Amino acid sequence: MSALRSLLLLLLSLCPGPGPGPGTEAKVTRSCVETRQVLGARGYSLSLLPPALISGEHLRICTQEYTCCSSEIEQRLTWETETTFRGLVEESGSFLVHTLAARHRRFDEIFREILLSSEHSLALLFHHSFGHLYSQHAPVFSGLFSRLRDYYQRSGEGLDDALVDFWAQLLERLFPLLHPQYIFSPEYLFCLTRLASSADDSLKPFGDAPHRLHLQITQALVAARAFIQGLETGRDVVSETLKVPMSEGCRRAVMRLTGCPLCRGIPSVPPCRGFCLNVANGCLHSQGLDPDWGAYLDGLLFLGEKLQGAFSFELAAQAIGVRISEALKYLQENSVAVSAQVFQQCGNPQRTQSRTRRAPAPREEAGRLWTSARVAGAAGVAGAAGVAGAPGAAGVAGAPRTEERPTMAGTTSLNRLVWELRERLGRVRGFWALLPQVVCGDPRMAADASKDAAPCWTGSGRGRYLSPVVGLSPSEQLDNPELNKEDTSINLQARRRRLQLRAATTRMRLAALGRDLELEDWDEEASGSGEGQHYADGWMAGAAAVAPPARLPRPPRRDVSGGKGGGVLVRHNQGRSRTGGTSVGFRTHPILILSLSALALLGPR
């Protein structure tokens, strides 16, 4: 019996007892060797790390059982784990910020290059066509392009003002050249420009060219500016979203996820993937940009396609020289009728003294304005400069030709940029929804998905994570086991960023319809209607704009001194003064009344 008893005692001593359940690793190992090695390699002082497990009543985040962490170590780990989590988020979205920033910079360069190329082409064509006459009046044309650039850069007063001023200055400079035998006083020029902008549209000195130019350039510039603003807003909002600080609840949850295994003495046990997804879903849901992100991408890509097609920025910029040439040709061919109507309405101007001025005959002077022996060669020069030279020259010396898409260098670049943008942004449509999975795909944050059945860190010990993984919707986040409702709710800063993205999307959608958001806001404030100016997509086919309701008169806005003799230009705007509002120029609706005093009497002396 004694031998049998000895055998039984030996067998009992060899049989293993009950396996350690979750949370019992520390009691089994009672060692901090592994934790000391890991934290020592990170620069932690070993004097702050106990050599063996100690009681954890002092812990504020991790479970208060046996631990390898002092209060100071727990605090430092909380900061470190937050930094790691935020670094992964920023790293995951860095390519998106880079894409938006790079596309914004490149599109902006292309748009500026196109405007500059159009200005240089017009100057080259008109200089070869008109010679010294163009040089005398070059500031009028350069001033137009300067104000177009100001509008594009969001520092100008608007396209309506810029185009109205241009046609008014051009008329008051050209009309005296048609009649060098007369002296036109400032009061007479005031009558001239007021007659040209009258509501009954009785005098159209430049024909339909001002109206058509306004329609084309407004659509393209409104679209280009909204597109650039959309890229800029997206870049800033995404960058700010990726750098937001974490809430206290998320900070504690991330510490429990990746820091507490170190305090428990088992740093080699990775966090469970479901545990990580619940923490990441809750923390990133409150800061992400869904569901506004998809609508923003749709608006951006749709407007980019408009800039290639219906609102072609290259064709609109090229149209500036073409329309001005058409306007000059119209004034030349209809100068007799236009002058007769002006003399009838404004009276006969004072004749010059024969002793002080020997002027050529009016028809001879008029002919010198638009005809030159160099016109024939101007088209070839303009074409070599990247302009649709033939249409521009035809508008000066002959019948206008059918418009052709210009072969500017920016055309290919713009098309390629839009295509590249579509390819790049198509890959990031679900970025914010997939961001938690990307973060939890890092080995520092969670166990590999292929090892889902292996024991992992559950937040309290080694085992399997049994809580369900909740989705990203607000209703699902209410059941997040790792975060409170307050931690997953959207804060004011996140709401502000989403509103910025929505505003950019609205601006781009309106621009794709030929409407300016700033004008929409002005209309809503002024009349409560919120109805802005619409522009038809088919402006290349000559479609007309839809006229808005007439507005109450507004006071004069500014005085601009300019020209020889120090004349003062005073513009009276009736109705909208911001871009995209009306069909302006000298085929006007009852919106603008111009009052001008003369810049100077020009012409050879």
LUMMARMI-202142 format. One line per field, with one value per residue (C-alpha): residue in three letters; x, y, z; residue number from 0. Coordinates in steps of 0.05 Angstrom, whole numbers, m for minus. Layout:
residues N
residu ALA, ...
x X, ...
y Y, ...
z Z, ...
num NUM, ...
//
This chain:
residues 605
residu MET, SER, ALA, LEU, ARG, SER, LEU, LEU, LEU, LEU, LEU, LEU, SER, LEU, CYS, PRO, GLY, PRO, GLY, PRO, GLY, PRO, GLY, THR, GLU, ALA, LYS, VAL, THR, ARG, SER, CYS, VAL, GLU, THR, ARG, GLN, VAL, LEU, GLY, ALA, ARG, GLY, TYR, SER, LEU, SER, LEU, LEU, PRO, PRO, ALA, LEU, ILE, SER, GLY, GLU, HIS, LEU, ARG, ILE, CYS, THR, GLN, GLU, TYR, THR, CYS, CYS, SER, SER, GLU, ILE, GLU, GLN, ARG, LEU, THR, TRP, GLU, THR, GLU, THR, THR, PHE, ARG, GLY, LEU, VAL, GLU, GLU, SER, GLY, SER, PHE, LEU, VAL, HIS, THR, LEU, ALA, ALA, ARG, HIS, ARG, ARG, PHE, ASP, GLU, ILE, PHE, ARG, GLU, ILE, LEU, LEU, SER, SER, GLU, HIS, SER, LEU, ALA, LEU, LEU, PHE, HIS, HIS, SER, PHE, GLY, HIS, LEU, TYR, SER, GLN, HIS, ALA, PRO, VAL, PHE, SER, GLY, LEU, PHE, SER, ARG, LEU, ARG, ASP, TYR, TYR, GLN, ARG, SER, GLY, GLU, GLY, LEU, ASP, ASP, ALA, LEU, VAL, ASP, PHE, TRP, ALA, GLN, LEU, LEU, GLU, ARG, LEU, PHE, PRO, LEU, LEU, HIS, PRO, GLN, TYR, ILE, PHE, SER, PRO, GLU, TYR, LEU, PHE, CYS, LEU, THR, ARG, LEU, ALA, SER, SER, ALA, ASP, ASP, SER, LEU, LYS, PRO, PHE, GLY, ASP, ALA, PRO, HIS, ARG, LEU, HIS, LEU, GLN, ILE, THR, GLN, ALA, LEU, VAL, ALA, ALA, ARG, ALA, PHE, ILE, GLN, GLY, LEU, GLU, THR, GLY, ARG, ASP, VAL, VAL, SER, GLU, THR, LEU, LYS, VAL, PRO, MET, SER, GLU, GLY, CYS, ARG, ARG, ALA, VAL, MET, ARG, LEU, THR, GLY, CYS, PRO, LEU, CYS, ARG, GLY, ILE, PRO, SER, VAL, PRO, PRO, CYS, ARG, GLY, PHE, CYS, LEU, ASN, VAL, ALA, ASN, GLY, CYS, LEU, HIS, SER, GLN, GLY, LEU, ASP, PRO, ASP, TRP, GLY, ALA, TYR, LEU, ASP, GLY, LEU, LEU, PHE, LEU, GLY, GLU, LYS, LEU, GLN, GLY, ALA, PHE, SER, PHE, GLU, LEU, ALA, ALA, GLN, ALA, ILE, GLY, VAL, ARG, ILE, SER, GLU, ALA, LEU, LYS, TYR, LEU, GLN, GLU, ASN, SER, VAL, ALA, VAL, SER, ALA, GLN, VAL, PHE, GLN, GLN, CYS, GLY, ASN, PRO, GLN, ARG, THR, GLN, SER, ARG, THR, ARG, ARG, ALA, PRO, ALA, PRO, ARG, GLU, GLU, ALA, GLY, ARG, LEU, TRP, THR, SER, ALA, ARG, VAL, ALA, GLY, ALA, ALA, GLY, VAL, ALA, GLY, ALA, ALA, GLY, VAL, ALA, GLY, ALA, PRO, GLY, ALA, ALA, GLY, VAL, ALA, GLY, ALA, PRO, ARG, THR, GLU, GLU, ARG, PRO, THR, MET, ALA, GLY, THR, THR, SER, LEU, ASN, ARG, LEU, VAL, TRP, GLU, LEU, ARG, GLU, ARG, LEU, GLY, ARG, VAL, ARG, GLY, PHE, TRP, ALA, LEU, LEU, PRO, GLN, VAL, VAL, CYS, GLY, ASP, PRO, ARG, MET, ALA, ALA, ASP, ALA, SER, LYS, ASP, ALA, ALA, PRO, CYS, TRP, THR, GLY, SER, GLY, ARG, GLY, ARG, TYR, LEU, SER, PRO, VAL, VAL, GLY, LEU, SER, PRO, SER, GLU, GLN, LEU, ASP, ASN, PRO, GLU, LEU, ASN, LYS, GLU, ASP, THR, SER, ILE, ASN, LEU, GLN, ALA, ARG, ARG, ARG, ARG, LEU, GLN, LEU, ARG, ALA, ALA, THR, THR, ARG, MET, ARG, LEU, ALA, ALA, LEU, GLY, ARG, ASP, LEU, GLU, LEU, GLU, ASP, TRP, ASP, GLU, GLU, ALA, SER, GLY, SER, GLY, GLU, GLY, GLN, HIS, TYR, ALA, ASP, GLY, TRP, MET, ALA, GLY, ALA, ALA, ALA, VAL, ALA, PRO, PRO, ALA, ARG, LEU, PRO, ARG, PRO, PRO, ARG, ARG, ASP, VAL, SER, GLY, GLY, LYS, GLY, GLY, GLY, VAL, LEU, VAL, ARG, HIS, ASN, GLN, GLY, ARG, SER, ARG, THR, GLY, GLY, THR, SER, VAL, GLY, PHE, ARG, THR, HIS, PRO, ILE, LEU, ILE, LEU, SER, LEU, SER, ALA, LEU, ALA, LEU, LEU, GLY, PRO, ARG
x 0, 57, 86, 19, 10, 79, 62, m3, 32, 84, 30, m8, 54, 65, m6, m16, m67, m121, m94, m88, m149, m150, m115, m72, m8, 22, 10, 43, 104, 114, 170, 183, 245, 212, 180, 246, 280, 229, 223, 297, 309, 260, 301, 264, 304, 310, 309, 235, 219, 211, 249, 187, 112, 85, 14, m23, m68, m34, m52, m105, m117, m92, m123, m103, m72, 1, 40, 109, 92, 97, 51, 104, 114, 40, 35, 93, 65, m2, 32, 74, 16, m24, 34, 41, m33, m36, 28, m3, m64, m23, 22, m38, m67, m2, m8, m78, m54, 5, m41, m88, m31, 8, m54, m74, m5, m1, m72, m59, 5, m32, m88, m39, 2, m59, m80, m9, m3, m69, m45, 22, m12, m62, m5, 36, m22, m46, 24, 37, m32, m38, 33, 39, m36, m38, 23, m14, m73, m37, m51, m125, m114, m61, m108, m162, m117, m92, m163, m179, m120, m143, m211, m180, m136, m198, m174, m211, m279, m310, m314, m373, m334, m271, m306, m350, m290, m252, m305, m319, m246, m238, m298, m278, m208, m230, m289, m247, m199, m257, m270, m204, m236, m276, m260, m298, m307, m314, m388, m394, m358, m403, m463, m430, m417, m485, m518, m477, m500, m573, m626, m661, m598, m605, m531, m485, m418, m383, m441, m450, m376, m377, m436, m405, m337, m370, m407, m346, m296, m344, m361, m289, m261, m317, m305, m229, m231, m281, m239, m175, m213, m241, m172, m145, m202, m196, m121, m129, m188, m156, m90, m125, m169, m108, m74, m131, m117, m150, m203, m189, m231, m193, m127, m144, m171, m108, m66, m107, m97, m22, 8, m24, 7, 75, 51, 24, 91, 71, 93, 101, 26, m6, m73, m133, m155, m228, m205, m164, m220, m269, m220, m201, m272, m294, m237, m235, m310, m314, m260, m271, m302, m354, m407, m386, m322, m355, m397, m335, m297, m357, m361, m286, m282, m345, m320, m253, m287, m326, m260, m240, m305, m364, m325, m258, m210, m162, m216, m245, m176, m164, m232, m209, m168, m219, m277, m238, m220, m294, m312, m262, m285, m358, m343, m305, m361, m416, m380, m425, m490, m460, m434, m499, m537, m488, m490, m565, m570, m511, m507, m451, m383, m339, m294, m219, m184, m152, m91, m74, m92, m90, m127, m136, m205, m247, m251, m176, m163, m213, m181, m114, m143, m159, m119, m45, 3, 27, m41, m28, 34, 3, m36, 27, 63, 4, m1, 73, 61, 9, m53, m109, m79, m124, m188, m157, m130, m195, m232, m188, m180, m235, m295, m289, m275, m306, m274, m225, m197, m130, m67, m38, 13, m34, m88, m51, m26, m95, m126, m70, m78, m153, m141, m88, m132, m190, m144, m114, m178, m215, m171, m186, m262, m268, m208, m242, m283, m221, m175, m189, m170, m107, m87, m102, m62, 2, 34, 43, m32, m62, m48, m45, m113, m88, m75, m144, m153, m88, m89, m82, m88, m161, m152, m150, m106, m87, m145, m196, m234, m308, m341, m371, m338, m385, m391, m377, m448, m469, m523, m472, m422, m471, m456, m380, m354, m288, m312, m367, m419, m384, m319, m350, m394, m373, m344, m351, m284, m301, m369, m334, m287, m345, m382, m321, m320, m395, m386, m331, m375, m433, m387, m362, m432, m456, m394, m408, m475, m440, m459, m417, m430, m410, m463, m514, m500, m506, m572, m600, m580, m606, m672, m682, m691, m624, m628, m563, m544, m546, m502, m519, m470, m472, m439, m396, m459, m480, m530, m554, m553, m615, m627, m639, m691, m672, m643, m649, m595, m532, m487, m422, m368, m301, m265, m206, m159, m124, m106, m74, m100, m120, m192, m235, m275, m336, m375, m447, m469, m542, m555, m501, m429, m400, m380, m427, m488, m510, m496, m454, m417, m453, m510, m538, m600, m624, m570, m510, m507, m437, m417, m349, m307, m255, m186, m157, m166, m121, m96, m39, m25
y 0, 47, 35, 49, 113, 137, 124, 164, 223, 222, 222, 279, 321, 312, 329, 403, 443, 488, 532, 606, 645, 715, 762, 709, 715, 763, 715, 659, 696, 748, 777, 845, 824, 830, 897, 925, 903, 936, 1001, 1005, 1002, 1061, 1103, 1093, 1094, 1025, 1056, 1072, 1001, 948, 883, 843, 853, 899, 915, 961, 1002, 1066, 1055, 1102, 1069, 997, 943, 951, 882, 863, 910, 930, 1004, 1060, 1120, 1159, 1102, 1096, 1170, 1169, 1108, 1143, 1201, 1154, 1110, 1172, 1198, 1131, 1128, 1200, 1188, 1128, 1169, 1225, 1177, 1141, 1207, 1241, 1219, 1248, 1316, 1313, 1297, 1355, 1403, 1383, 1386, 1454, 1481, 1452, 1473, 1543, 1547, 1523, 1574, 1631, 1608, 1607, 1678, 1703, 1668, 1698, 1768, 1760, 1732, 1789, 1840, 1807, 1803, 1874, 1903, 1873, 1894, 1965, 1984, 2050, 2057, 1995, 2017, 2082, 2043, 1981, 1999, 1989, 1917, 1901, 1931, 1882, 1822, 1849, 1854, 1785, 1758, 1797, 1764, 1695, 1708, 1730, 1800, 1835, 1869, 1823, 1808, 1854, 1914, 1894, 1883, 1944, 1988, 1957, 1969, 2039, 2059, 2028, 2065, 2133, 2125, 2100, 2145, 2209, 2175, 2163, 2238, 2275, 2339, 2345, 2359, 2315, 2344, 2300, 2315, 2291, 2226, 2217, 2222, 2174, 2118, 2129, 2121, 2058, 2026, 2048, 1998, 2001, 1973, 2025, 2036, 1977, 2006, 1939, 1894, 1828, 1818, 1847, 1803, 1740, 1755, 1766, 1701, 1660, 1690, 1691, 1617, 1596, 1641, 1626, 1551, 1557, 1598, 1551, 1491, 1521, 1540, 1470, 1438, 1488, 1476, 1401, 1403, 1447, 1408, 1340, 1364, 1394, 1332, 1286, 1328, 1338, 1322, 1262, 1265, 1241, 1179, 1161, 1174, 1124, 1073, 1074, 1066, 1005, 978, 984, 1008, 964, 899, 928, 945, 874, 844, 812, 862, 806, 792, 836, 871, 835, 861, 870, 909, 956, 965, 986, 1037, 1063, 1066, 1105, 1154, 1166, 1168, 1233, 1266, 1238, 1273, 1222, 1227, 1294, 1267, 1230, 1290, 1334, 1287, 1284, 1360, 1368, 1317, 1342, 1414, 1390, 1358, 1423, 1461, 1413, 1417, 1465, 1516, 1506, 1554, 1553, 1570, 1625, 1657, 1653, 1685, 1751, 1770, 1742, 1781, 1846, 1838, 1826, 1888, 1932, 1906, 1919, 1990, 2002, 1975, 2011, 2075, 2119, 2093, 2094, 2165, 2190, 2162, 2191, 2260, 2258, 2240, 2279, 2337, 2359, 2364, 2424, 2427, 2434, 2497, 2489, 2528, 2481, 2415, 2389, 2323, 2273, 2258, 2216, 2157, 2158, 2159, 2104, 2062, 2069, 2041, 1973, 1962, 1954, 1924, 1880, 1848, 1792, 1770, 1778, 1714, 1674, 1707, 1696, 1624, 1614, 1643, 1590, 1632, 1616, 1669, 1660, 1676, 1737, 1763, 1748, 1789, 1848, 1845, 1800, 1758, 1720, 1647, 1591, 1585, 1529, 1500, 1533, 1491, 1523, 1487, 1490, 1450, 1384, 1398, 1414, 1352, 1309, 1340, 1327, 1256, 1245, 1277, 1231, 1170, 1191, 1212, 1151, 1110, 1150, 1153, 1106, 1133, 1155, 1091, 1048, 1089, 1048, 984, 1016, 1038, 970, 937, 963, 908, 957, 967, 897, 824, 801, 784, 714, 699, 718, 652, 659, 689, 765, 823, 836, 897, 857, 798, 745, 710, 723, 787, 769, 838, 852, 901, 961, 1001, 1074, 1101, 1144, 1094, 1036, 1077, 1082, 1008, 1015, 975, 1012, 1085, 1126, 1163, 1230, 1203, 1183, 1245, 1296, 1359, 1431, 1432, 1370, 1400, 1464, 1424, 1386, 1451, 1479, 1418, 1425, 1499, 1482, 1427, 1476, 1528, 1477, 1452, 1522, 1538, 1476, 1510, 1576, 1609, 1642, 1624, 1695, 1723, 1674, 1699, 1771, 1758, 1723, 1780, 1833, 1803, 1739, 1701, 1667, 1664, 1678, 1686, 1623, 1612, 1561, 1505, 1517, 1585, 1562, 1555, 1626, 1609, 1670, 1681, 1681, 1751, 1762, 1809, 1882, 1910, 1977, 2028, 2028, 2089, 2101, 2054, 2086, 2139, 2118, 2169, 2150, 2170, 2232, 2295, 2265, 2249, 2215, 2152, 2146, 2082, 2078, 2006, 1989, 1920, 1869, 1889, 1820, 1769, 1725, 1766, 1794, 1796, 1859, 1900, 1943, 1896, 1905, 1893, 1951, 1940, 1986, 2061, 2085, 2156, 2172, 2234, 2235, 2206, 2249, 2265, 2218, 2217, 2244, 2318
z 0, 16, m53, m86, m46, m66, m140, m135, m103, m158, m212, m180, m176, m251, m272, m292, m254, m285, m340, m328, m348, m374, m327, m292, m333, m284, m226, m264, m292, m238, m281, m313, m351, m420, m404, m378, m442, m487, m449, m436, m511, m518, m471, m406, m342, m312, m243, m254, m274, m219, m231, m214, m213, m160, m137, m186, m141, m165, m238, m269, m337, m336, m293, m220, m211, m213, m258, m282, m287, m237, m243, m281, m330, m342, m356, m405, m440, m447, m483, m525, m548, m567, m608, m643, m659, m686, m725, m760, m777, m806, m844, m873, m900, m920, m992, m995, m970, m1018, m1076, m1063, m1050, m1112, m1157, m1128, m1143, m1213, m1234, m1208, m1249, m1312, m1304, m1294, m1353, m1398, m1379, m1388, m1455, m1478, m1458, m1494, m1556, m1559, m1551, m1605, m1655, m1643, m1644, m1712, m1736, m1709, m1691, m1655, m1647, m1604, m1564, m1547, m1518, m1492, m1419, m1432, m1453, m1400, m1348, m1369, m1359, m1294, m1267, m1293, m1254, m1193, m1196, m1204, m1144, m1104, m1094, m1150, m1151, m1202, m1275, m1288, m1265, m1303, m1369, m1363, m1350, m1407, m1460, m1434, m1436, m1505, m1532, m1504, m1534, m1602, m1615, m1616, m1664, m1712, m1711, m1702, m1729, m1664, m1592, m1543, m1474, m1412, m1411, m1482, m1467, m1407, m1454, m1502, m1452, m1419, m1486, m1501, m1435, m1438, m1419, m1487, m1520, m1574, m1586, m1593, m1615, m1611, m1631, m1593, m1580, m1508, m1489, m1518, m1485, m1418, m1423, m1442, m1394, m1336, m1341, m1347, m1292, m1243, m1255, m1250, m1186, m1153, m1175, m1144, m1081, m1077, m1081, m1030, m981, m988, m975, m913, m884, m894, m864, m804, m795, m793, m739, m690, m617, m585, m532, m462, m473, m537, m503, m448, m498, m540, m476, m456, m527, m536, m470, m418, m445, m426, m356, m350, m366, m433, m487, m538, m537, m592, m582, m610, m678, m657, m596, m641, m691, m637, m610, m679, m704, m644, m643, m719, m728, m689, m731, m802, m861, m881, m910, m941, m971, m1029, m1049, m1047, m1094, m1142, m1145, m1156, m1212, m1247, m1247, m1273, m1332, m1345, m1349, m1405, m1442, m1436, m1395, m1429, m1396, m1455, m1505, m1461, m1452, m1526, m1540, m1509, m1569, m1618, m1587, m1584, m1658, m1674, m1634, m1671, m1738, m1720, m1699, m1764, m1808, m1770, m1751, m1794, m1762, m1692, m1700, m1728, m1669, m1619, m1652, m1652, m1578, m1550, m1599, m1645, m1612, m1618, m1679, m1673, m1694, m1763, m1742, m1685, m1716, m1786, m1782, m1837, m1862, m1814, m1861, m1873, m1798, m1786, m1840, m1807, m1742, m1769, m1832, m1839, m1888, m1832, m1817, m1867, m1830, m1761, m1764, m1776, m1719, m1672, m1692, m1677, m1608, m1592, m1608, m1655, m1699, m1759, m1723, m1690, m1756, m1791, m1739, m1758, m1832, m1859, m1843, m1777, m1784, m1745, m1676, m1666, m1601, m1591, m1591, m1530, m1487, m1428, m1464, m1462, m1392, m1366, m1397, m1368, m1299, m1298, m1319, m1265, m1213, m1231, m1226, m1159, m1125, m1149, m1103, m1040, m1044, m984, m947, m883, m879, m888, m844, m780, m817, m843, m773, m743, m799, m766, m724, m667, m661, m669, m684, m756, m785, m804, m730, m707, m669, m630, m559, m559, m512, m495, m451, m386, m404, m455, m490, m545, m555, m550, m558, m627, m673, m683, m747, m761, m761, m702, m682, m682, m643, m585, m572, m575, m515, m511, m512, m481, m521, m507, m536, m602, m612, m664, m633, m656, m692, m732, m751, m774, m819, m850, m862, m897, m942, m956, m974, m1023, m1054, m1061, m1093, m1144, m1161, m1174, m1215, m1258, m1274, m1290, m1224, m1170, m1097, m1076, m1122, m1095, m1025, m1047, m1082, m1021, m976, m1023, m1045, m1006, m1071, m1073, m1149, m1184, m1256, m1298, m1358, m1411, m1422, m1497, m1499, m1556, m1596, m1578, m1524, m1486, m1411, m1369, m1345, m1271, m1244, m1244, m1179, m1146, m1165, m1124, m1110, m1147, m1122, m1139, m1179, m1222, m1250, m1313, m1383, m1411, m1382, m1315, m1333, m1280, m1293, m1249, m1254, m1231, m1221, m1223, m1194, m1183, m1177, m1167, m1218, m1256, m1243, m1310, m1383, m1386, m1437, m1486, m1498, m1429, m1389, m1344, m1293, m1304, m1317, m1333, m1322, m1351, m1358, m1412, m1402, m1458, m1531, m1569, m1639, m1681, m1674
num 0, 1, 2, 3, 4, 5, 6, 7, 8, 9, 10, 11, 12, 13, 14, 15, 16, 17, 18, 19, 20, 21, 22, 23, 24, 25, 26, 27, 28, 29, 30, 31, 32, 33, 34, 35, 36, 37, 38, 39, 40, 41, 42, 43, 44, 45, 46, 47, 48, 49, 50, 51, 52, 53, 54, 55, 56, 57, 58, 59, 60, 61, 62, 63, 64, 65, 66, 67, 68, 69, 70, 71, 72, 73, 74, 75, 76, 77, 78, 79, 80, 81, 82, 83, 84, 85, 86, 87, 88, 89, 90, 91, 92, 93, 94, 95, 96, 97, 98, 99, 100, 101, 102, 103, 104, 105, 106, 107, 108, 109, 110, 111, 112, 113, 114, 115, 116, 117, 118, 119, 120, 121, 122, 123, 124, 125, 126, 127, 128, 129, 130, 131, 132, 133, 134, 135, 136, 137, 138, 139, 140, 141, 142, 143, 144, 145, 146, 147, 148, 149, 150, 151, 152, 153, 154, 155, 156, 157, 158, 159, 160, 161, 162, 163, 164, 165, 166, 167, 168, 169, 170, 171, 172, 173, 174, 175, 176, 177, 178, 179, 180, 181, 182, 183, 184, 185, 186, 187, 188, 189, 190, 191, 192, 193, 194, 195, 196, 197, 198, 199, 200, 201, 202, 203, 204, 205, 206, 207, 208, 209, 210, 211, 212, 213, 214, 215, 216, 217, 218, 219, 220, 221, 222, 223, 224, 225, 226, 227, 228, 229, 230, 231, 232, 233, 234, 235, 236, 237, 238, 239, 240, 241, 242, 243, 244, 245, 246, 247, 248, 249, 250, 251, 252, 253, 254, 255, 256, 257, 258, 259, 260, 261, 262, 263, 264, 265, 266, 267, 268, 269, 270, 271, 272, 273, 274, 275, 276, 277, 278, 279, 280, 281, 282, 283, 284, 285, 286, 287, 288, 289, 290, 291, 292, 293, 294, 295, 296, 297, 298, 299, 300, 301, 302, 303, 304, 305, 306, 307, 308, 309, 310, 311, 312, 313, 314, 315, 316, 317, 318, 319, 320, 321, 322, 323, 324, 325, 326, 327, 328, 329, 330, 331, 332, 333, 334, 335, 336, 337, 338, 339, 340, 341, 342, 343, 344, 345, 346, 347, 348, 349, 350, 351, 352, 353, 354, 355, 356, 357, 358, 359, 360, 361, 362, 363, 364, 365, 366, 367, 368, 369, 370, 371, 372, 373, 374, 375, 376, 377, 378, 379, 380, 381, 382, 383, 384, 385, 386, 387, 388, 389, 390, 391, 392, 393, 394, 395, 396, 397, 398, 399, 400, 401, 402, 403, 404, 405, 406, 407, 408, 409, 410, 411, 412, 413, 414, 415, 416, 417, 418, 419, 420, 421, 422, 423, 424, 425, 426, 427, 428, 429, 430, 431, 432, 433, 434, 435, 436, 437, 438, 439, 440, 441, 442, 443, 444, 445, 446, 447, 448, 449, 450, 451, 452, 453, 454, 455, 456, 457, 458, 459, 460, 461, 462, 463, 464, 465, 466, 467, 468, 469, 470, 471, 472, 473, 474, 475, 476, 477, 478, 479, 480, 481, 482, 483, 484, 485, 486, 487, 488, 489, 490, 491, 492, 493, 494, 495, 496, 497, 498, 499, 500, 501, 502, 503, 504, 505, 506, 507, 508, 509, 510, 511, 512, 513, 514, 515, 516, 517, 518, 519, 520, 521, 522, 523, 524, 525, 526, 527, 528, 529, 530, 531, 532, 533, 534, 535, 536, 537, 538, 539, 540, 541, 542, 543, 544, 545, 546, 547, 548, 549, 550, 551, 552, 553, 554, 555, 556, 557, 558, 559, 560, 561, 562, 563, 564, 565, 566, 567, 568, 569, 570, 571, 572, 573, 574, 575, 576, 577, 578, 579, 580, 581, 582, 583, 584, 585, 586, 587, 588, 589, 590, 591, 592, 593, 594, 595, 596, 597, 598, 599, 600, 601, 602, 603, 604
//
